[in-house]
Amino acid sequence: MILIDQELRAKFPGLNVLVGHINGVNVEKKKPELEEFKKELIKTVKEKYSLETLKDIPVLRAYRDFFWRVGIDPTKIRPAAEALIRRILRGNPIPKINSLVDAYNLASITSEISIAALDLDKVKGNLFMRLANEGENFLGIGMKSPLVLKGNEIVISDDEKLVAVYPYRDADNTKIIMGTKNVLFLLCGVPGIDEKTLEKAGKITIDYVTRFCGGTGKLVV
């Protein structure tokens, strides 16, 4: 589970995060079966959504509203699921990272929920959600140099380090790589998204990841 600071709970009633574990995965560079599944999902997305109405879908709207409240412009930094769906609708390819990251990205598209994934063996102790301390450094995946946080960001840390800026960027130090064997998932909730929606997203994530990467998974509720 994840401990949420009481100040955040008071400021953002309904803020919730669901945690899942998948142990014993096999991460590969690419997986032909996954690519075939991706093609079918892309067809479904194009039938289900349109660029004109995407922002008004309730779950995606909840993320956008939350982004504005924490000082993030969601027209520049998109919520994760919305960004992936937009890529499909514009005819752009979904990023290919590795089989596990690709699988949970598909789960994010299907569920509309932002999902963070951490290498469980690199997480030390408990996870905490809190406001950043002014001057803290955060190196996200793909960043060349760390961000110096202002103190108004919402972050997730373990007992030693920051592992995410919530709910849109994971840290480089716990990212999923080819040698990852055990994974911790965060189903990122915000006010306006209920726990049943997060649980459904968690089940989809476990289904997709174990289907293409093996392992056994469970939600921590």
Order of alpha helices (4+ residues) and beta strands (2+ residues): beta-alpha-beta-alpha-alpha-alpha-alpha-beta-beta-beta-beta-beta-beta-beta-beta-alpha-beta
